[in-house]
């Protein structure tokens, strides 16, 4: 259960996207993180969805942009109307060819693999948003990415975003990993990865939580007032790498 009118707009966008696209979206990103944590730690103003593409299916982005009710946004997004104002919806595509013919680059492989994993294992969740008087403002039911895929996606996203956005990704990873419920699920799910996928996750954990530890601490300082130490990063790295080393 979430609180606030800004969150109500994002949740309402889930329903709007489902109506425009003809199918409920697969939600990733900030909203997915918030629904998986035992307690919310930040708000989000955008909606991120995954389009798990196969041959012959129209692109979700094209369908959404083809509606007279929406406005295109770059690079791969659309502004969707809701009862609470417009919401930016980013459509993250993954094509089967990216999985059948993996890139030589670990970041590209993790991008494709983590998004496909998120889409293939997403589970149904009903999200409710309450107003200041505890009245329900919005409700939506859709498939939400599981904690393990969210951690993998966030690890790859840091490279592409930098700055405060990177700090938010790092903070999401820490919260998901250390959460009493989501953390156990994330580690259990990482243990199921095939060896190459697990190795790509380990490479990214090593990059952001060990090699660039000071840089990551600076980025975290930009987005949270919580005290995050190098020991915290070491613990998260140990947990994530340990799970991946137990993978098949």
Buried (B, 14 or more C-beta within 10 A) or exposed (E): EBBBEBBBBBBBBBBBBBEBBEEBBBBBBBBBBBBBBEEBBBBBEBBBBBBBBEEEEEBBBEBBBEBEEBBEBEEBBBBBBBEBBBBBBBBBBBBEEBBEEBEEEBBBBBBBBBBBBBBEBBEEBEBBBBEEEEEEBBBBBBBBBBBBBBBBBBBBBBBEBEEEBBBBBBBBBBBBBBBEEBBEBBBBBBBBBEEEBBBBBBBBBBBBBBEBBEBBBEBBEEBBEEEBEEEBBEBBBEBBBEBBEBBE
